[in-house]
Amino acid sequence: MALKWKFFKSIHFKIALVFVLMMLLTLETVGAVFVRQLEYQNLNTFKESIQLKPYINTSLKKQLANRNQIKANKQIQTILQDADVSNNAEVTVVDARGNIRGTNQSNEQSLVGQKNTDGDIKTALYSSKTIEKTTSSNNNRYYIQVTPLINSAKNQNNIEGVVYIRANLSQVYRNINNITIIYLFAAVLSIILGLLLTLIISRTITKPIDELKRQTEQIARGDYSGHVQVYGNDELGQLAHAVNNLSVQVEESQESTESERRRLDSVLDNMTDGVVATDRRGLVTIVNDEAIELLGTSKQAVVGQPILKVLKLEDQYNLRDLIEDPGQVYLDFSTSERRLILSAHFSLIQRKSGFINGLVCVFHDVTAQQKIDEDRRQFVSNVSHELRTPLTSVHSYLEALTDGAWKDPELAPKFLHVTQDETDRMIRMINDLLTLSRMDSGTQKYDSELVNINKIFNYILDRFDMIVKNDEKKHYRIQREFTKQDLWAEIDPDRFTQVIDNIMNNAVKYSPDGGVITCRLYEDHNRVVLSISDQGLGMPQSALKHIFDRFYRVDKARSRAQGGSGLGLAISKEIIESFGGSIRVESTEGRGSTFYISLPYESIEEDLWDDGEA
């Protein structure tokens, strides 16, 4: 059904329809004129055929003027019978008084001498004018002519009577109808033949158009392999040539565009920076993989969305702000799981005419850079503060000694002792800073070797046992919970000792009087695990993620009072990670802290080691 309606909407059908309508209009016009002219000619011929000759009219006028009516009637009858009247026309002669004087119809001779009551005859007698008209009777059409017989002798026009002629027109119109039917048949045949010819001609016209349509649809689908057949050098042939050339040019242009697009996609996908492009309404049209990863979303969720919404700048900027003053903007996409700061640079996409097609935003991750900048500022601030405090103290005591305190045998030694302690504190901090600097630059040297962790851990704890015995201010004890299995790891013994010393010193500092420091050593999933637990004040949860930051202190006042610089745990973390291990802390305020050190476990045969020592 749809195909049927499609045919009626086609140009093929429309050409045929227009041609048929034009033929119908032409044949209708020609037919109307032809039939009208045919009717006019046949009626004139018919009228001429039934006219009485002039001499007959003259003879009839003489007889009507004859006073011998009987004789005159006989002569009139003779004249009418001798008259050559075609088409069986009925001829009746009526005198001026309205009496019928003769007729050529043999079956109506009884009417001679009677009074005629026909209105047309009376009108002709009174007006002396010829009357012609057509009437219908019993489904027949008749032509009636009433001609006055005027005697113009002696310059007087005396009407002697009239000749009434009545002729049947059926044959005339029958002939006209027959000719009309023939014409209609010929017209219908012409229309049919014309329609067939029109379909052939329209097919000749529309076939190239159909091929042009097919080729353009094929081009629209991206297939440029076909071409339009050229049937001639007319306008349609020239159009076919143009479409074929267009197909080739579009294919070349499409290949060039596709090559550029692939090159652009390759460049965008391999860029280390995120790229987002928009149209002139600020809706995202292009986004590369790096941008998707940095924004933590999907391409489907970004494309078609306003760039201000994608970059979370709706509350700070509008699109006009970015267009009028595009520049660098910092975007904060930090979450509770990670910190992410992006540096975004906006630029306009403009035509040569200056018309703005859209925006391009290039952004990259500057979180590390921001962190370095913040750490650098914090480092400078901390170093300045940490050095200023002992230097101020040294300066104050030296001023006091200069002012005469050196002469006091009691104060001078105390002032010199404080000065020496503060100087030692600055030296330790500077040494720690140098150590961290070497670690950051990768120049720190490690003398790594395969070490029995059980033995070295015990050795370090033995030293602290001696400190426990000699500490008269605070009493505590060290509890060991070691596995019986010998655990080996590739470490630098000196640096490892530095880490354990640092953690144990903190445990000793913050353990309460009578507390227990528990040290554990065991193997877990092919890892050597050491833990050191104290029963001190512990740390709040908010401090745990910063405990290994440089210069960080949970309680700054107490830490400085106990001589801490805030660098020990940062150095410990760097050392353990250089061994391929990890360090972490668990703590509860009021219940103490536990530090865990995990190192890669090196499996070794004990007897081979013993043989090596021997």
N, C-alpha and C positions, 0 to 999 in steps of 0.2 A: 504493500500500500504506500509506504514511504517512497519507494522507488518510482511508483506511478506519479505521485505528486511532484517528485523531483523532476520528472520529465516535463511536466506542465510549467515548471518554473525555469526550465532551461532556455537558453538563447535560441537553440535549435527550434523549439516549439514556437517561440515568440516570432522568429523570422517567418516561419510558415503561416502563423496566424495573421501577421500583418499583411503578408502577400495575399492571402485568401480574402481578407477583409477589403483590401484594395481592389481585388478582382470583382468581389461582390458589389462594391460601390460603383465601380466602372460599368459592369454589366447591367446593374440596376438602372444607372443613369442612361446608358445607351439604349437599354430595353424600353425604358419609359418614353424616351424621345422617338425611338423607332416605332413602337406600337401606336403612339399618338399620331405620328406622321402617316403610318399605314392606315389608321382609321380615317384620318382626314382625306387621304388620297382616294381610298375606296368609296367613301361617302360622296366625294365630288364626282367620281366616275359613275357611281350609281345614280346620282342626281342628273347628270348629263344624259345618262341612258334613258331616263324616263321623261325627259323634256319633249314637248311637242314641237315640231318644226314650225318656223315662223309662218309659213304659208298656210299651215293647218289652222293656226290661230286666226289668220286673216279670213280664211273660209268660214270659220265658226262665227266670226264677228258679222260677216255678211248674212249668214243664215239667221242669226239672232235679230238682225235688223229687218229681216223679211217679215211682212205682216201676215203672210200665209203660214200660220204656225204649224199646221199639219205637214205641209210640204217641207217646211224648214226643218221640222223634227226628223223627217225621213232623211233629209240631206245630212243633218248632223250625225245621225246614226251611221250613215254610210261613211262619212268622213272619219268617225272614230274607229270604225271597223277596219278602214284602210290604213289608219295611222299605225306606224311601226313603234309600238310602245313596249319596251323591254321589261323583263322581270315581273311580268303579269301585273303590271300596275293598273289600279282601278282609276278610270278617268270618267268624270261626271261633269256635264255642262249645265250650268244654272244661269237663267236670264236675270235681268236686273230686278225683276219682281220676286225673285227667290224661287221660281218654278224650275223643276228639273226638266231639261229639254233633251237630254240624251246621256247614255252611259255605254261603255264598251263591255260591260259585263252582261252576258246573255241571260243570266239568271236573275237580273235585276231590272229587266225592261218594264216591269210593271210599275216601277217608280217614276217613269216618265210622265210628266204632267202634274205630279204631286208637288206639294209645297216642301221646300227644304228648310229644316230647322237648325241646321248646323251653325254654331256660333261663329266659327272661323269664316264661313262663307258670308254671313251677314256683315262681319267686320270688314272683310275685303270689299264688299259692295259699297259700304258706307265710306270707307277710307280710300278706296281706289288704290290700295297698296298690296303688293304681293306678300303673302304670309307663308312662312316656312317653319315647320316644327317637327319634333319627333315625339311620338307617344308610345305607350305600352298597352297591350291588351291581350289577355289570355296567354301570358308568358311570351308574347311576340312584340317586337318593336316595329313601329311603322313610321314611315316618312310621309308627311302631309305637306302639299304645296297648293296654295290657292292663288291663282294668277288672274287678275282683272283683265277683261277684254274691253279695251277702250277704243272708241271710234273717234278719231281726230279729224274728221272731215270738216271742211269750212272753218278751220281754226277753233273748233269746239271739241272739247274732250268729253264725250258722252260715253258712259259705261254701259255696254250692252249686256254684260254678264261676267261670269267667272268660270275658269276651268279648275276643277277640284281634282287633284291627283293624289292618290293614296297608294303607297307601295310598301310591301313587307321587307323589313331590313334584316330578317333572321339570317338569310344566306350570307349577307355582307358580314355580319358579326361572327357568323360561324366560320367564315374564311379567316377573319381576323384572329379568332380564337385558335384556329388550327395553326396559323402562322406563329402566334404567340407561344403555343405549346412547343412547336418546333424550336423556336428561339430559346425557350426555357431549357429544353432538353440539351440543345447545343451549349447553353450557358453552363448547365450543370456538368456536362462532359468536359467543357473547357476548365471549369473550376477543379474537377478531379485531376485532369491532366496537369493543370497548373500547380495543384497541390503536390502531386508527385514530383514534378519538375522543381518545385520550391524546396521540397525535402532533400532532393539530390543536391541542389545548389547550396542550401543552408548547411547540409552535411559537409560539403566542400569547404564552406567558410568556417564551420564550428569545429571540424576535426583538428585543424592546426591550433585553434583556441583551446580545445581539450588537451592537446599535447602540451601547450604552453602552461596550462593550469597544472597538469600532472608534474611537469618539470619544476615549476615554482614550489609546489607542495613538497617535492622531493628535496629541493634546496632548503626549504624551511625545516625539514627533518634532519638536515646536515649531510645528505647524500648528494654528492656533486658528480657522480659517475655517469649519469645519463646525459642525453642531449636531445634537442627538439629537431625532428625531421623538417627540412625546408622543402616546400612544395612549389615554390615559385619565387619571383623577384618582386612581388607586389608588396604592399604594406605589411601583410601578415608574414611574408617571407623575411622582410627586413626585421620585423619584430622577433621572429624566431632566431635570426642571426644575433640580434642584440641579447636575447635571453641566453643563448649558448655562450656568448662572450662574457655575460654577467656571471654565469655559472662558474666559468674558469677563473674569473677575477675574484669572485667570492670565495672559491675554494682556496686560492692562493692566499687571500687575505685571512681566511679562517685558519689556515695552517700556520701563517705567520703569527696571528693572534694567539693560537693555541701554544705555539712554541714559546712565545713571550710569557704566556700565562704559566706554563710548566716551569720556565726558568724563574719566574717570580715566585711561584709556589716553592720551588727548591730553595731559593734564597731565603724566603720567609721561614720555611721549616727548619733550615740549618742555622738560622740566626740565634745567637745566645740572648738576644733581647726580645721582649714581647712586642708585637706589632698589632695594632687595631686600626682599621680604616673605616670611615663612615661615608654615607651619602650627604647631600647638602642639608638634609633634615636632621642630621646627627644620629641616624640609625646605623648600627654596626653592619658592615657588609663583608669585611675580611678580618680574619683573626688567625694568627699562626699558633702552632702547637706550644711554643714557649709561653705565649700569653695565656693560653688555656691552663697550662700547668701552674703558672704564677698566680692566676686568679682563682685557681681551685674550682673550676666549673667545667662545663662541656660546651662544644661548639654550637650545639642546637639551642642551648640556653642563652647564648650570647648574641648570635646573628639575628638581626632584626630588632634588637633592643636599643634604647637610647644609650649613648656612650656615657652620659653622666650617671645613669643608673648602674651601668656595668662597673664603672670605676668608683662608685659611691661618692660622687661629687655633687649630688643634687642639692644639698643644703649649702654648699659653698659657692658654686658657680652656676651660670646658665650658659646655653650654647653661644649666645652673643659674646659673653666674656671670653670664651675660648677662641672665637673667630677674630675679635677685635684685638686681643692681646694674648696670643698663644705663646707659651713659654714653658718653663719647667715647674712641675708641681710634684710634691711628695705625697705618696699615697700610703696610708697605713692599713694593711690587711692583716694585722696581728690578731691572733686568737689565743685562747688559753693554752693550746698545745704548742704553738710556735710563734715566733716574732717574725714579721715580714714587712719591710719598708721598701717601697718601689719609688724610683725616680722616673717621672713621666714627662716627656717633652712633646709638645703639640706643634704641628705645622699644618699649613693650609694646602689643599689641592686646588689649584687655580688654572683656568684656561689663559691663553694669551690675551684674551679680551678682559681679563680680570674677574670673570665670573667664577664664584667659589663653588666647586663641586663637592667638597667635603673636607674632612679632617683626617690626619694621620697622627696617631699617638704611638710613640716608641718609648717603652719603659723597661727598666732592668732592676734587678734585685740589688739594693744598696744596704741590705740589712747588715752584712758583715762590715761594710765601710762605716755605716753609722755606729755599729758596735765598737769598731776600732777607734773612731773619733771620740765616742763617749768614754771608752777605756783610757784613751790617751789623756783626755781632759781630767778624768778621775785619777789617773796615775800621777799626772803633774800635781793635781790638788793634794793627793795623798802624800806623795814624796815631799812636797813643800811643807805640808803640815807635820809629817813625821820627822823631818829634819829640823824644822823650826823649833819644835818643842825641846829636844835635847840641846840644840845650839843656844836657845834662849837660856836654858838652865845653866849650861857651861859659861855663857857670857855673864850671867848674873853672879855666879860664884867667883869667876875670875875678877870681876869688878870689885866684889867684896874683899877678895885677897889683896887686890891692888890698893884698895882703900885702907889697908892696914890689918886685915884679918889674918894675914900670914904670920903676924907677930904673936897672935894668940895661940898658945900651945895646945889648946883643946879644940878650937874651931878649925884651925888650919888643916889638920889631918882629915877631919870630916869633910871639909869643902873639897880637898884634893881627891878624896875617895869618891865623892859624888861625881866630880868632874870626870874621873877615870871611868866610872860606870856608864855615864852618858856617852862618853867617847866610844867605849866598847860597843854600846848599843847601836850607835851610828855605823860603826865598822861592820857589825853583823848585818845590819839592814842593807848597807851598800854591797856587801858580799852576796846577799840574797838577790839583790837587784841584778848584779852582774851574772849570777847563775841563771836567772830567768831570761836575761837578755841573750845569753849564749844558747839557751834552749829555744827561744823564739827564732833566732837566726840559724839554728841547726848546727852550731859549732861546738856544742857541749859534747865532750868525749866521755864514753862509757867503756869501762874495762869489764866486759861481760864474760861470765864463765858459768859452767854448770855447778850449781851449789845445792847442797842438802839443806832445805829450808828448815827442817827440824832442828838441826844443829845451830844454824846461824840465829834463828829466832830464840833458841834457848840461851845462846851466848849473850844476846842483847838483853834479855830479861834478867840474866844473872847479874849484870851490871846494875840494873835497877833494884835488884834485891839488896845489893850493898848500899844503895842510896836510902832504901827504906830503913835499914838498920841504923844508919848514921843521922837520920832525920829526927831531931828531937822535938820539932814543933808539931808535926802531924804524923799520926800512926795509921798505916794502911797495909794491906798485903796484896800480893800478886798471886792469882790462882791460874794454874795451867791446865788446859784440857786438850791434849795433843793426841793425834792418832799414832798408833804404834808403827804404822807403815812409814818408811822413809819416803819423803816427797822431794823431788828434784825440780829445779827451774833454772832457766838461763837468765841470770841477773848480774848487775854490778854490785858486789857485796858492800862497798863503801856507800854507794847511793841508797841501797836498800836499808842499810843501817841508819842512814840519815832520815829516811821516811819513818821507820819504826821509832827512832828517838823522838822525832817530832810529835807523833801521835801519843807515845807514852808520856812525854813531858806534859802534853795537854791533859792527859788522864790524871797525872799526878797533881797538876795544878788545881784541877776542878773537882777532884775527889774529896769528899768530906773526911773528917777525922774518924778513923775506924772503918773506912770504906774498903771495898774489895775491887780490884781491877782484874777482870777475867780475860785471859788470853786463850784463844782457841786456834787449832790448826787441824785441818781435815781435807780430804779430797772429795770433790763433787763434780761429776760429769766431766772427768778428765781435766779438772781445774784444781789448782792449789788455792785453798781459801784460808786466809788469816782474819781473825776478828779480835778487836780490843774493845772491851766494854768497861765503862766506869759507872759510878753511882752518884755522879755530880748533879749539877743544876739542870743539865739538859739544854735543849734549844727549841725555840718555837718552830712550827712547821714552815712559816714564811721564810725562815733563815736558812733552811736546809739546801735550797736550790742556789744559794749564794755563798755557801760555806767555803767553796774552793776558789772563789774569786779573790783576786789580789787586793790586799789591804782591807778585806772585809772582816769585821769583828761583830760578834753578836752583842757584846757589852764592851764598848770602846773604852770607857773609863777604867774598868777592871783589867782589861787586856793591857793597856798602857802601864797600869800600876804594876803588872806582873812582867813587864818587859817584852810583850809580844809586838811584832811588827805587822802581822796580818799577811805574811808572805809564806809561812811555813807550809800550810796545807796546799796552797797553789803550787809550790815547788814539789811537794809530795805527789800531787796529781800528775804533773808533767813527768816525773821520774817513773812512776808506775806505768803510765801509758807508753812510755818509751820501751818498757819491757814487754809490751803487748798485753798488759793487764788492765785492770780497772779498779777504781776505788770509789766507795760510796759510804754514806752515813745514815744511820737511823737514830732518832732521838725523840724523847718525850720529856717535856718540861717537868722538872722536879724528880725525875727518875733516872737520869743519866743518858749517855750517848754510846753508840756502838759503831766503830769504823770497820768496814769490810774491805779487804784487799784480795783480789782474785788474779792469779798468775797462770800462764799456760803450764801444764804439767808435762814434764819430760820423763818418759819411761826409760829406766836404765837397769841393767842387770847388776845387782849388788856385788856379786863375786868378781865381775870385771872391774868394778871400781876399786875393790879391795886389792886386786892384783896390780892395778895401776898404782896404788899408793905404796905397795910393797916395792 
